[in-house]
Amino acid sequence: MHEKRTALTASYPIKTPLINVMTSAALKAAKGLVRDFGEVDNLQISRKGVANFVTESDLRAEKILRVELEKARPRFGLLLEESGEIGDPDCEYRWVVDPLDGTNNFIHAIPYFCISIAVEKRSARGSEIIAGVVYDPIHDEMFLAEKGNGAFVNHRRLRCAPRKGDFYFVTGTTRVTSPYDGMCSEFTRNAANLDSVIRRSGAAALDLAYVAAGRYDACWFPHLKKWDMAAGILIVKEAGGQVCMPGEVETDPYETGCILAASPESYEALNATCVPKKQAT
């Protein structure tokens, strides 16, 4: 099924050392994820057994990514979803990595998940993402961006959708026990008033990449971890989109976890009428 993979042999439009390191690492880690994903639907075991299998797959992917990234840039720190902070906490550059975003989709054999890798540059003035990659191994799509060099998927430049109506929005997937579930439901109700389509797809990094590609007009999440959004933030910005914390343009969503990413055309309508203004505590 995956014998012919564009990204495996692609020469990407951005050919800088950082992008080369990230795309190479993502492709290596993806091989195991694709193999394991092919097994999930065939496993005749309990849901707990499937979850344990996927956890092991997640950890294997993270190990591959860590080895590849540390080998290429030994002085960089790392922030990994499973292993947490590694290396000098005060280093100037840090990898921010999610080896499997969309774990629940993976568990249920739904082909909507990805690997996310970003480079964070830190200074006394704060943090900024300078390079990012989101790789969807099932559809073989490598979304990538480097600050000032634009955003691409494989060989195609990305631009946010210019639609002025009939918007397609996506929000977070949370359990009903989460303090953020009510906010996601409020967002869905409010967005319906714009005669829009609303989805909860379950992989935030890929959702952000889809906003950059013009497939979604916007996405809003009340609470993300840095590894969920680091690469996606830059990809959206380099595709001409807007990224902010709703209602507080000067507040950095990368630090708060509450993020609105949207095309310029959908941003005003969404921020003004749809996004819940009261944050969960």
TIVOFI-665179 format. One line per field, with one value per atom (N, C-alpha, C): x, z, y; residue number from 1. Coordinates in Angstrom, 1 decimal, m for minus. Layout:
BEGIN
east <- (X	...)
up <- (Z	...)
north <- (Y	...)
nr <- (NUM	...)
REM end
This chain:
BEGIN
east <- (0.8	0.0	0.9	2.0	2.9	4.2	4.2	5.4	5.9	5.0	5.4	5.1	6.1	5.9	6.7	5.9	6.5	7.5	7.2	8.0	9.3	9.4	10.6	11.7	11.3	12.4	12.3	11.6	11.3	12.6	12.8	13.8	12.9	12.9	11.9	12.3	11.4	11.7	12.6	12.5	13.4	14.4	15.7	16.7	17.8	17.4	18.3	18.7	19.8	20.2	19.2	18.5	17.5	16.3	15.8	14.7	15.2	16.4	16.9	17.0	17.4	17.5	16.1	15.1	13.8	13.1	13.1	12.4	13.0	14.3	15.0	14.6	14.6	14.2	12.7	11.8	10.4	10.2	10.9	10.7	11.1	12.2	12.7	11.7	11.3	10.3	9.0	8.6	7.3	7.2	8.3	8.3	7.7	8.1	7.5	6.0	5.7	4.3	3.4	3.8	3.0	2.9	3.9	3.9	2.9	3.0	2.2	0.7	0.5	m0.9	m1.5	m0.8	m1.3	m1.7	m1.2	m1.5	m2.7	m2.9	m3.9	m5.3	m5.7	m7.0	m7.2	m6.1	m6.1	m6.0	m5.7	m5.5	m6.8	m6.9	m8.1	m7.9	m7.7	m7.5	m8.3	m8.2	m9.0	m8.5	m9.4	m9.0	m7.7	m7.6	m6.4	m5.2	m5.3	m4.2	m3.8	m4.8	m4.5	m3.8	m4.3	m3.7	m2.2	m2.0	m0.6	0.3	m0.2	0.5	0.9	m0.1	0.1	1.1	1.0	2.0	3.4	3.6	4.9	5.4	4.4	4.7	5.1	4.4	4.7	6.1	6.4	7.7	8.9	8.6	9.7	9.9	8.9	9.0	9.8	9.4	10.1	11.6	11.9	13.3	14.1	13.5	14.2	14.4	13.4	13.5	14.6	14.6	15.6	17.0	17.2	18.5	19.0	18.1	18.4	18.7	17.8	18.0	19.2	19.4	20.6	21.9	21.9	23.1	23.4	22.3	22.5	22.9	22.3	22.5	22.6	23.8	24.0	23.9	24.0	23.9	22.5	21.6	20.2	19.5	18.6	17.8	16.7	15.9	14.7	13.5	12.4	11.1	10.3	10.1	9.4	8.1	7.1	5.8	5.9	6.6	6.6	7.7	8.9	10.1	10.3	9.5	9.7	10.9	11.4	12.6	13.9	14.7	16.0	17.1	18.2	19.3	19.3	20.1	20.3	19.0	18.3	17.1	17.2	18.5	18.7	19.4	19.4	20.1	19.3	20.0	19.4	18.4	18.7	17.8	17.3	16.1	15.4	14.5	14.7	13.7	12.4	11.3	10.0	9.3	9.0	8.7	7.5	6.5	5.4	5.6	5.9	6.2	4.9	3.8	2.5	1.4	1.0	m0.1	m1.4	m2.4	m3.5	m3.6	m3.1	m3.0	m4.3	m5.4	m6.7	m7.2	m6.9	m7.2	m6.4	m5.2	m4.3	m4.9	m5.3	m5.8	m7.1	m7.9	m9.1	m8.9	m7.7	m7.4	m7.9	m7.9	m8.4	m7.1	m7.0	m5.8	m5.6	m5.6	m5.5	m4.6	m3.3	m2.3	m1.0	0.0	1.2	2.3	3.5	4.7	4.9	5.2	5.5	6.8	7.6	9.0	9.2	9.6	9.9	11.2	11.8	12.9	12.5	12.7	12.4	13.7	13.7	14.8	14.4	15.2	14.9	15.9	15.3	16.2	15.5	16.1	15.5	14.2	13.9	12.7	11.6	11.9	10.9	11.3	10.3	10.6	10.0	10.6	10.0	10.3	9.4	9.6	10.3	11.4	12.1	12.0	11.6	11.5	10.5	9.7	8.8	8.4	8.1	7.7	6.6	5.5	4.4	4.3	4.5	4.5	3.3	2.5	1.4	1.8	2.2	2.8	1.8	0.6	m0.4	m0.7	m0.8	m1.0	0.3	1.4	2.7	2.8	2.3	2.4	3.3	4.3	5.3	5.0	4.4	4.2	5.4	6.0	7.2	7.3	8.0	8.2	9.5	10.1	11.2	10.9	11.2	10.9	11.5	10.6	11.0	11.1	10.9	11.1	9.8	8.6	7.4	7.0	5.9	5.4	5.0	5.3	5.1	4.5	3.8	3.5	4.1	5.1	5.9	6.5	6.0	6.6	5.7	4.5	3.5	3.6	3.6	3.6	2.2	2.1	0.9	0.4	m0.9	m1.5	m2.9	m3.2	m4.5	m5.6	m6.7	m7.9	m8.4	m8.7	m9.3	m10.8	m11.4	m12.9	m13.4	m14.5	m15.1	m16.4	m16.7	m17.9	m17.9	m19.0	m19.0	m17.8	m17.5	m16.2	m16.2	m15.0	m14.8	m13.9	m14.4	m13.6	m13.4	m12.3	m12.0	m11.7	m12.1	m11.7	m11.2	m11.0	m10.3	m11.3	m10.6	m11.4	m11.1	m12.0	m11.8	m12.9	m12.6	m13.5	m14.5	m15.7	m16.7	m16.2	m15.3	m14.7	m13.7	m13.3	m12.3	m12.9	m12.2	m12.7	m12.9	m12.3	m12.4	m13.5	m14.1	m15.2	m16.3	m16.7	m17.8	m17.4	m16.1	m15.7	m15.7	m15.3	m15.3	m16.8	m17.7	m19.1	m19.7	m19.3	m19.7	m19.2	m18.0	m17.4	m18.2	m18.6	m19.3	m20.7	m21.3	m22.7	m22.6	m21.6	m21.4	m21.0	m20.2	m19.7	m20.9	m21.8	m23.0	m23.8	m23.7	m24.5	m23.9	m22.7	m22.1	m22.3	m23.2	m23.5	m22.3	m21.5	m20.2	m20.2	m19.3	m19.1	m18.0	m18.3	m17.3	m17.0	m15.7	m15.2	m14.3	m14.3	m13.3	m12.5	m11.3	m10.6	m9.6	m9.1	m8.3	m6.8	m6.2	m4.8	m4.5	m4.2	m4.0	m2.9	m1.8	m0.7	m1.1	m1.8	m2.3	m3.4	m4.2	m5.3	m4.7	m3.6	m2.9	m2.3	m1.7	m1.2	m2.3	m3.5	m4.6	m5.1	m5.0	m5.4	m4.4	m3.1	m2.1	m2.4	m2.9	m3.1	m4.4	m5.2	m6.5	m7.6	m7.4	m8.4	m9.4	m8.9	m9.7	m9.5	m10.5	m10.4	m9.8	m10.0	m9.5	m9.6	m8.8	m8.9	m8.8	m9.4	m9.4	m9.2	m8.3	m8.1	m7.9	m8.7	m8.6	m7.4	m6.7	m5.6	m4.7	m3.6	m2.7	m1.3	m0.6	0.8	1.7	2.9	3.8	4.1	4.3	4.6	3.4	2.2	1.0	1.0	1.6	1.3	2.6	3.8	5.0	5.2	5.3	5.5	4.3	3.1	1.9	1.8	2.2	2.1	2.9	4.1	5.0	4.5	4.0	3.5	2.3	1.4	0.3	0.7	1.6	2.1	2.8	3.6	4.3	3.4	2.2	1.2	0.3	0.6	m0.2	m1.3	m1.4	m2.4	m2.1	m3.1	m3.0	m3.1	m2.2	m2.2	m2.1	m3.1	m3.1	m3.9	m3.9	m4.8	m6.0	m7.2	m8.4	m8.6	m9.0	m9.3	m8.1	m6.9	m5.7	m4.5	m4.5	m3.6	m2.1	m1.9	m0.5	0.0	m0.9	m0.6	m0.2	0.9	1.5	0.8	0.1	m0.6	0.3	1.5	2.5	2.8	2.6	2.9	1.6	0.5	m0.8	m1.5	m1.2	m1.9	m3.3	m3.8	m5.1	m4.8	m5.2	m4.8	m5.9	m5.9	m6.8	m5.8	m5.9	m5.2	m6.2	m6.0	m7.1	m6.6	m7.3	m7.0	m7.4	m6.8	m7.2	m8.7	m9.3	m10.7	m11.6	m11.3	m12.1	m11.8	m10.7	m10.2	m11.2	m11.6	m12.4	m13.7	m14.4	m15.7	m15.6	m14.5	m14.4	m14.0	m13.1	m12.7	m13.8	m14.6	m15.6	m16.9	m17.2	m18.5	m18.5	m17.4	m17.4	m16.6	m15.4	m14.5	m15.0	m15.1	m15.5	m14.5	m15.0	m14.1	m13.6	m14.4	m14.0	m13.2	m12.0	m11.1	m11.4	m11.2	m11.4	m10.2	m10.5	m9.5	m9.2)
up <- (0.0	0.0	0.0	0.6	0.7	0.0	m1.1	m1.8	m2.5	m3.0	m3.7	m2.8	m2.2	m1.3	m1.7	m2.1	m2.6	m1.6	m0.4	0.6	0.8	0.6	0.9	m0.1	m1.2	m2.2	m2.6	m1.9	m2.2	m2.0	m2.8	m2.6	m2.3	m1.0	m0.6	m1.0	m1.2	m1.6	m0.7	0.6	1.6	1.9	1.6	1.7	2.7	3.8	4.8	5.7	6.4	7.3	8.3	8.9	9.9	9.3	8.2	7.5	7.1	6.6	6.2	7.4	8.5	9.7	10.2	10.2	10.7	9.8	8.5	7.5	7.5	7.6	7.7	8.9	10.1	11.3	11.3	10.7	10.7	9.8	8.7	7.8	8.4	9.1	9.8	10.9	11.7	12.7	12.2	11.0	10.4	9.9	9.6	9.1	10.1	11.4	12.4	12.7	12.6	12.9	11.8	10.5	9.4	9.6	9.9	10.1	11.3	12.4	13.5	13.3	12.5	12.2	11.4	10.5	9.8	10.6	11.8	12.7	13.6	13.9	14.9	14.6	13.3	12.9	12.9	13.0	13.0	14.4	15.4	16.7	17.4	17.7	18.3	19.8	20.4	21.9	22.5	23.8	24.5	24.1	24.3	24.0	24.8	26.1	26.8	26.1	25.6	24.9	23.7	22.9	21.8	22.2	23.3	23.8	24.2	24.9	25.3	24.0	23.0	21.8	21.1	21.1	20.5	21.4	22.7	23.5	23.2	23.0	22.7	21.3	20.4	19.1	19.2	20.0	20.3	20.9	21.8	22.5	21.5	20.7	19.7	18.7	18.3	17.4	18.1	19.3	20.0	20.2	20.5	20.6	19.3	18.2	16.9	16.7	16.9	16.7	17.6	18.9	19.8	19.4	19.0	18.5	17.3	16.3	15.1	15.3	16.2	16.4	17.3	18.3	19.1	18.3	17.4	16.6	15.7	15.2	14.3	15.0	16.2	16.9	18.4	18.8	20.2	21.2	20.8	21.8	21.9	21.2	21.3	22.5	23.2	24.2	23.5	24.3	23.7	24.7	24.1	24.8	24.1	24.7	24.1	24.8	24.1	24.7	25.8	25.5	26.4	27.5	27.1	28.0	28.7	28.3	28.9	28.5	29.4	29.1	29.2	28.2	28.2	27.8	28.5	28.2	29.0	28.7	29.4	29.2	30.4	30.3	29.9	29.9	29.5	28.1	27.3	26.0	25.1	24.1	23.2	22.2	21.8	20.8	21.5	21.1	21.6	20.6	20.5	19.7	20.5	19.8	20.5	19.6	20.2	19.4	20.0	19.1	19.4	18.4	18.9	18.0	17.4	18.0	17.5	18.0	17.2	17.5	16.9	17.7	17.2	17.7	18.9	19.5	19.5	19.9	19.9	18.5	17.5	16.1	15.8	16.1	15.8	16.5	17.8	18.5	17.8	17.2	16.5	15.0	14.6	13.2	12.3	12.7	11.9	11.4	10.1	9.4	9.5	10.7	10.8	12.0	11.8	12.9	12.2	13.0	12.4	13.4	12.9	13.7	13.6	14.7	14.7	15.3	14.6	15.1	14.8	15.9	15.7	16.3	15.9	16.6	17.2	18.5	19.3	19.7	19.4	19.7	20.9	22.0	23.2	23.6	24.1	24.5	25.7	26.2	27.3	26.9	25.6	25.2	25.0	25.1	25.0	24.0	23.5	22.6	21.3	20.2	18.9	18.2	17.3	16.5	15.2	14.9	13.6	12.5	12.8	11.8	12.3	11.4	11.8	10.7	11.1	10.2	10.8	10.0	10.4	9.3	9.7	8.7	8.9	7.9	7.9	7.1	7.8	7.1	6.3	6.6	5.9	4.5	4.5	3.2	2.6	3.2	2.7	2.4	3.4	3.2	4.2	3.8	4.6	4.6	5.7	5.8	6.5	5.9	6.5	6.3	7.2	7.2	7.9	7.4	8.2	8.1	9.2	9.4	8.2	7.5	6.4	5.1	5.1	3.8	3.3	3.9	3.4	4.0	3.6	4.1	2.8	3.0	1.8	2.3	1.4	1.6	0.4	0.7	m0.3	m1.3	m2.5	m3.4	m3.6	m2.9	m3.2	m2.1	m2.5	m1.5	m0.9	0.4	1.2	1.3	1.1	1.4	2.1	3.1	3.8	2.8	3.1	2.2	2.1	0.9	0.8	1.0	1.4	1.5	2.4	2.0	2.9	3.5	3.4	4.0	3.8	4.3	4.2	4.8	6.0	6.6	7.1	7.2	7.7	8.9	10.1	11.3	12.0	12.8	13.6	15.0	16.0	17.4	18.1	19.4	20.1	20.3	20.6	21.0	22.4	23.3	24.7	25.3	26.3	27.0	27.8	28.1	28.8	30.2	30.8	32.1	32.1	30.9	30.8	31.2	31.8	32.1	30.9	29.7	28.5	27.6	27.9	27.1	26.8	27.9	27.7	26.8	26.8	25.9	24.5	24.2	22.9	22.4	23.3	22.9	22.6	23.4	23.2	21.9	21.6	20.3	19.1	19.2	18.2	18.0	19.1	19.0	18.4	18.8	18.2	16.8	16.4	15.0	14.1	14.6	13.8	13.4	14.1	13.8	12.5	12.2	10.9	9.7	9.9	8.8	8.4	9.4	9.1	9.5	8.9	9.3	10.4	11.4	12.5	12.7	12.9	13.1	14.3	14.9	16.0	15.4	15.0	14.2	15.1	16.1	17.0	16.8	16.0	15.9	15.6	16.6	16.6	15.6	15.6	14.7	13.3	13.0	11.6	11.2	12.2	12.0	11.6	12.4	12.1	10.7	10.3	8.9	7.9	8.2	7.2	7.1	8.2	8.1	7.1	7.2	6.3	4.9	4.7	3.3	2.8	3.5	3.0	3.1	3.7	3.9	5.0	6.1	7.1	7.0	7.4	7.5	8.8	9.8	11.2	12.1	13.2	14.3	15.6	16.6	17.9	18.9	19.8	20.9	22.2	23.2	24.5	25.3	25.0	25.9	25.2	24.6	23.9	24.7	24.5	25.0	23.9	24.2	23.2	22.1	22.4	21.3	20.3	20.8	19.9	18.8	19.1	18.3	17.8	18.3	17.9	16.4	15.8	14.3	13.6	14.0	13.3	13.3	14.5	14.6	13.4	13.3	12.2	10.8	10.6	9.3	8.9	9.9	9.6	9.3	10.1	9.9	8.6	8.2	6.9	5.7	6.0	4.9	4.9	5.6	5.6	6.6	7.5	8.5	9.7	10.6	11.9	13.0	14.0	15.2	16.4	17.3	18.5	19.6	20.8	21.9	21.7	21.5	21.3	22.2	21.6	22.4	23.0	22.9	23.4	22.4	21.5	20.3	20.8	21.9	22.4	23.2	23.6	24.4	23.5	23.9	23.1	23.4	22.4	22.6	22.8	22.4	22.6	24.1	24.8	26.3	27.1	26.6	27.3	27.0	25.8	25.3	24.7	24.8	24.1	22.8	21.7	20.4	19.4	18.6	17.5	16.3	15.3	14.1	12.9	12.1	11.1	9.8	8.7	7.6	7.9	7.2	7.5	7.3	6.3	6.0	7.1	7.7	8.7	10.2	10.3	11.7	12.4	11.8	12.5	12.9	12.0	12.3	13.4	13.4	14.4	15.7	15.8	17.0	17.7	16.9	17.4	17.9	17.3	17.6	18.1	17.9	18.2	19.4	19.6	20.6	22.0	22.9	24.3	24.9	25.5	26.1	27.5	28.2	29.6	29.5	30.0	29.9	31.1	30.8	31.9	32.9	34.1	35.1	35.7)
north <- (m1.2	0.0	1.3	1.2	2.4	2.2	1.4	1.2	2.4	3.2	4.5	5.6	6.3	7.3	8.6	9.6	10.8	11.4	11.5	12.1	11.4	10.1	9.3	9.7	10.1	10.5	12.0	12.7	14.1	15.0	16.0	17.0	18.3	18.6	19.6	21.0	21.9	23.3	24.0	23.7	24.3	23.2	23.5	22.5	22.9	23.6	24.0	22.8	22.9	21.8	21.4	22.4	22.0	21.2	21.7	21.0	19.6	19.5	18.2	17.2	17.7	16.8	16.4	17.3	17.0	16.1	16.3	15.4	14.0	13.9	12.6	11.9	12.5	11.9	11.4	12.3	12.0	10.8	10.7	9.6	8.2	8.3	7.1	6.6	7.5	7.2	6.7	7.2	6.9	5.5	4.9	3.5	2.5	2.7	1.8	2.1	3.4	3.8	3.2	3.3	2.7	1.2	0.6	m0.9	m1.2	m0.5	m0.8	m0.5	0.6	1.0	m0.1	m0.8	m1.9	m3.0	m3.1	m4.2	m3.9	m2.7	m2.3	m2.8	m2.7	m3.1	m4.7	m5.4	m6.8	m7.4	m6.6	m7.1	m7.6	m8.8	m9.4	m9.5	m8.3	m8.2	m7.1	m7.0	m6.0	m4.6	m3.6	m2.2	m1.8	m2.3	m2.0	m2.6	m3.8	m4.4	m3.6	m3.0	m2.2	m0.9	m0.3	0.9	0.7	m0.5	m0.8	m1.0	m1.6	m1.8	m0.5	0.5	1.8	2.6	2.5	3.2	2.7	1.4	0.9	1.5	1.6	2.1	3.6	4.3	5.7	5.9	5.1	5.2	4.8	3.8	3.5	4.6	5.2	6.4	7.5	7.8	8.8	8.5	7.3	6.9	7.1	6.8	7.0	8.5	9.3	10.7	11.3	10.9	11.4	11.1	9.9	9.4	10.3	10.4	11.1	12.6	13.2	14.7	15.0	14.1	14.4	14.1	13.2	12.9	14.1	14.7	15.8	17.2	17.4	18.6	18.3	17.8	17.4	18.5	19.7	20.8	21.3	20.9	21.3	20.5	21.2	20.5	19.8	19.1	18.4	18.5	18.7	18.6	17.6	16.4	15.3	15.0	14.6	14.3	13.2	12.2	11.0	11.2	11.7	11.8	13.1	14.1	15.4	16.2	17.0	17.9	17.1	17.2	16.5	17.5	17.5	18.3	19.6	20.6	21.8	22.6	22.9	23.7	25.1	25.6	27.0	27.1	26.0	26.0	27.0	27.5	28.5	27.8	26.6	25.9	24.6	24.3	23.1	22.4	21.1	20.4	20.2	20.4	20.2	19.1	17.9	16.7	16.0	15.7	14.8	13.6	12.4	11.3	10.7	11.0	10.4	11.3	12.3	13.2	12.6	12.3	11.6	10.2	10.0	8.6	7.9	8.5	7.8	7.4	8.3	7.9	6.6	6.6	5.4	4.2	4.3	3.2	2.6	3.5	3.1	2.8	2.8	2.5	3.6	4.8	5.9	6.6	6.7	7.2	8.7	9.3	10.7	11.0	10.9	11.1	11.6	12.0	12.6	12.6	12.9	13.2	14.7	15.3	16.8	17.1	17.9	18.3	19.8	20.5	21.9	22.3	23.4	24.0	25.3	25.3	26.5	27.2	28.5	29.4	30.2	30.2	30.9	32.0	33.0	34.2	34.9	35.9	36.7	37.3	37.5	38.1	37.0	35.8	34.7	33.7	32.9	31.8	32.1	31.5	31.6	30.3	29.8	28.6	29.1	28.5	28.9	27.9	26.7	25.6	24.6	24.0	23.0	22.0	20.8	19.7	19.0	18.7	17.8	16.8	15.5	14.5	13.5	13.4	12.5	11.2	10.1	9.0	8.2	8.2	7.4	8.0	9.3	10.0	10.6	10.3	10.7	12.2	13.0	14.4	15.0	15.7	16.4	17.9	18.4	19.8	20.4	21.5	22.0	23.5	24.2	25.6	26.0	27.0	27.6	29.1	29.8	31.2	32.0	32.7	33.6	32.9	31.6	30.8	30.2	30.5	30.0	28.7	28.1	26.8	26.0	24.7	23.8	22.4	21.7	20.3	19.6	18.7	18.1	19.2	19.3	20.3	21.5	21.6	22.6	23.7	24.9	26.0	26.1	26.4	26.4	27.9	28.1	29.4	29.1	29.9	29.7	30.0	29.5	29.6	31.0	31.5	32.9	33.0	31.9	31.9	33.0	33.6	34.7	34.2	32.9	32.4	30.9	30.2	28.8	28.1	28.6	28.2	26.8	26.2	24.9	25.0	24.8	24.9	23.6	23.6	22.4	22.8	22.0	22.3	21.0	21.2	20.1	18.9	17.8	16.6	16.3	16.4	16.2	15.3	14.6	13.8	14.6	14.1	14.9	15.3	14.5	14.8	15.9	16.4	17.4	18.8	19.7	21.0	21.8	21.4	22.1	21.6	20.6	20.0	21.0	21.7	22.7	23.8	24.2	25.3	24.8	23.6	23.1	23.0	22.6	22.5	23.9	24.9	26.3	26.8	26.5	26.9	26.3	25.1	24.4	25.0	25.3	26.0	27.4	28.2	29.5	29.5	28.6	28.5	28.1	27.3	26.9	28.1	29.2	30.4	31.1	30.7	31.3	30.4	29.4	28.5	27.8	27.3	26.7	25.2	24.5	23.1	23.0	22.3	22.2	20.7	20.5	19.1	19.0	17.8	17.5	16.3	16.5	15.4	14.7	15.3	14.5	14.5	15.4	15.5	17.0	17.7	19.2	19.6	18.9	19.3	19.2	18.2	18.0	19.0	19.3	20.3	21.6	22.0	23.3	23.3	22.1	22.0	22.1	21.6	21.7	23.1	23.9	25.3	26.0	25.7	26.3	25.9	24.7	24.1	24.6	25.3	25.8	24.8	23.7	22.6	23.0	23.5	24.1	25.6	26.3	27.8	28.2	27.5	27.9	26.7	26.8	25.8	26.6	26.1	26.7	25.5	25.7	24.7	25.5	25.0	25.7	25.4	24.2	23.8	22.8	23.2	22.3	22.4	21.3	21.2	21.8	22.2	22.8	21.9	20.6	19.7	19.5	19.8	19.6	20.7	21.9	23.0	23.7	23.4	24.1	24.2	23.1	23.1	23.7	23.4	23.9	25.4	26.0	27.5	28.1	27.7	28.3	28.0	26.8	26.5	27.3	27.6	28.5	29.9	30.4	31.8	31.9	31.0	31.1	30.9	30.3	30.2	31.4	32.4	33.7	33.7	32.8	32.7	33.6	33.7	34.4	33.4	33.6	32.8	33.6	33.4	34.3	33.5	34.1	33.7	34.5	33.9	34.6	35.8	36.9	38.1	38.8	38.2	38.8	38.7	39.5	39.4	39.4	40.1	40.3	39.1	38.2	37.1	35.9	35.3	34.2	32.9	32.3	31.1	29.9	30.0	28.9	28.8	29.9	29.8	29.5	29.9	29.7	28.4	27.9	26.7	26.9	28.1	28.4	29.1	28.5	29.0	29.0	30.1	30.3	30.5	29.6	29.7	29.8	30.8	31.0	31.7	31.6	32.4	33.8	34.8	36.2	36.4	35.8	36.0	35.5	34.4	33.8	34.3	34.9	35.2	36.2	37.3	38.2	37.7	37.0	36.4	35.4	34.6	33.5	34.1	35.0	35.6	36.4	37.1	38.0	37.2	36.1	35.5	34.1	33.4	31.9	31.5	32.1	31.6	31.9	31.0	31.3	32.3	33.3	34.3	33.9	33.1	32.7	31.4	31.5	30.3	29.4	28.1	27.1	27.2	26.8	26.9	25.5)
nr <- (1	1	1	2	2	2	3	3	3	4	4	4	5	5	5	6	6	6	7	7	7	8	8	8	9	9	9	10	10	10	11	11	11	12	12	12	13	13	13	14	14	14	15	15	15	16	16	16	17	17	17	18	18	18	19	19	19	20	20	20	21	21	21	22	22	22	23	23	23	24	24	24	25	25	25	26	26	26	27	27	27	28	28	28	29	29	29	30	30	30	31	31	31	32	32	32	33	33	33	34	34	34	35	35	35	36	36	36	37	37	37	38	38	38	39	39	39	40	40	40	41	41	41	42	42	42	43	43	43	44	44	44	45	45	45	46	46	46	47	47	47	48	48	48	49	49	49	50	50	50	51	51	51	52	52	52	53	53	53	54	54	54	55	55	55	56	56	56	57	57	57	58	58	58	59	59	59	60	60	60	61	61	61	62	62	62	63	63	63	64	64	64	65	65	65	66	66	66	67	67	67	68	68	68	69	69	69	70	70	70	71	71	71	72	72	72	73	73	73	74	74	74	75	75	75	76	76	76	77	77	77	78	78	78	79	79	79	80	80	80	81	81	81	82	82	82	83	83	83	84	84	84	85	85	85	86	86	86	87	87	87	88	88	88	89	89	89	90	90	90	91	91	91	92	92	92	93	93	93	94	94	94	95	95	95	96	96	96	97	97	97	98	98	98	99	99	99	100	100	100	101	101	101	102	102	102	103	103	103	104	104	104	105	105	105	106	106	106	107	107	107	108	108	108	109	109	109	110	110	110	111	111	111	112	112	112	113	113	113	114	114	114	115	115	115	116	116	116	117	117	117	118	118	118	119	119	119	120	120	120	121	121	121	122	122	122	123	123	123	124	124	124	125	125	125	126	126	126	127	127	127	128	128	128	129	129	129	130	130	130	131	131	131	132	132	132	133	133	133	134	134	134	135	135	135	136	136	136	137	137	137	138	138	138	139	139	139	140	140	140	141	141	141	142	142	142	143	143	143	144	144	144	145	145	145	146	146	146	147	147	147	148	148	148	149	149	149	150	150	150	151	151	151	152	152	152	153	153	153	154	154	154	155	155	155	156	156	156	157	157	157	158	158	158	159	159	159	160	160	160	161	161	161	162	162	162	163	163	163	164	164	164	165	165	165	166	166	166	167	167	167	168	168	168	169	169	169	170	170	170	171	171	171	172	172	172	173	173	173	174	174	174	175	175	175	176	176	176	177	177	177	178	178	178	179	179	179	180	180	180	181	181	181	182	182	182	183	183	183	184	184	184	185	185	185	186	186	186	187	187	187	188	188	188	189	189	189	190	190	190	191	191	191	192	192	192	193	193	193	194	194	194	195	195	195	196	196	196	197	197	197	198	198	198	199	199	199	200	200	200	201	201	201	202	202	202	203	203	203	204	204	204	205	205	205	206	206	206	207	207	207	208	208	208	209	209	209	210	210	210	211	211	211	212	212	212	213	213	213	214	214	214	215	215	215	216	216	216	217	217	217	218	218	218	219	219	219	220	220	220	221	221	221	222	222	222	223	223	223	224	224	224	225	225	225	226	226	226	227	227	227	228	228	228	229	229	229	230	230	230	231	231	231	232	232	232	233	233	233	234	234	234	235	235	235	236	236	236	237	237	237	238	238	238	239	239	239	240	240	240	241	241	241	242	242	242	243	243	243	244	244	244	245	245	245	246	246	246	247	247	247	248	248	248	249	249	249	250	250	250	251	251	251	252	252	252	253	253	253	254	254	254	255	255	255	256	256	256	257	257	257	258	258	258	259	259	259	260	260	260	261	261	261	262	262	262	263	263	263	264	264	264	265	265	265	266	266	266	267	267	267	268	268	268	269	269	269	270	270	270	271	271	271	272	272	272	273	273	273	274	274	274	275	275	275	276	276	276	277	277	277	278	278	278	279	279	279	280	280	280	281	281	281)
REM end
